[in-house]
Amino acid sequence: LNKNVPIFVCTMAYPTVPCPLHIFEPRYRLMIRRCMETGTKQFGMCISDPLKGFADYGCILEIRNVEFFADGRSVVDSIGKRRFKVIQHSQRDGYNTADIEYIEDQKVN
């Protein structure tokens, strides 16, 4: 998962840290539905950037559970997995996407 990764522009996310989300905007409802239907159950989280739309660094979130409501909203239980750097910003059907490369930390002895 490193080409056309869906990007949720919201807050800062970190590996191993739970990130509960209330999804109500139609573009993000579509994004979450696609993440679940394709089976990846993952998307990127970046903070907003006034010039580029979203920051050049973010964190992949993995969806652990989704509770859908009758009016289309949902509550998503996600957790941070891996940090990434954005290579190319783009969009798909109203939400942001990106080509990314993962950031690997150097191990400490």
Steps between C-alpha positions, in 0.01 A plus 500: 500500500705794375327625181180708509469459877183668632590793727277621783594862569427555867742465789839356589516121534780284641597132474342279773264780612122443463321765290118493528326700224147628443445493122221719364626679185382322182852486351643327807197270528584384147869467586435282808249284310760440226769415756269237647378362164849463352617319811802723566333650807770769494528869418743782565449780751663840446452843648384785279743719306367833365713482183507129410170386652670260739840450661792311344516253791231288661407167654319197357194409707353150504125467549421261783123548498234721339154568640269630226189702587173518305564863394832408334734617776742257660736464791834352397730330749849526349857471621826647370727256316790659304629849426538612140626778275278631219662473156209635295173671601181420304122462534233242426124561512532796738745360753878525498734221400878471486786289380710434810818339624526354847743640755718240669650585836858408576517235771669598825737241647 
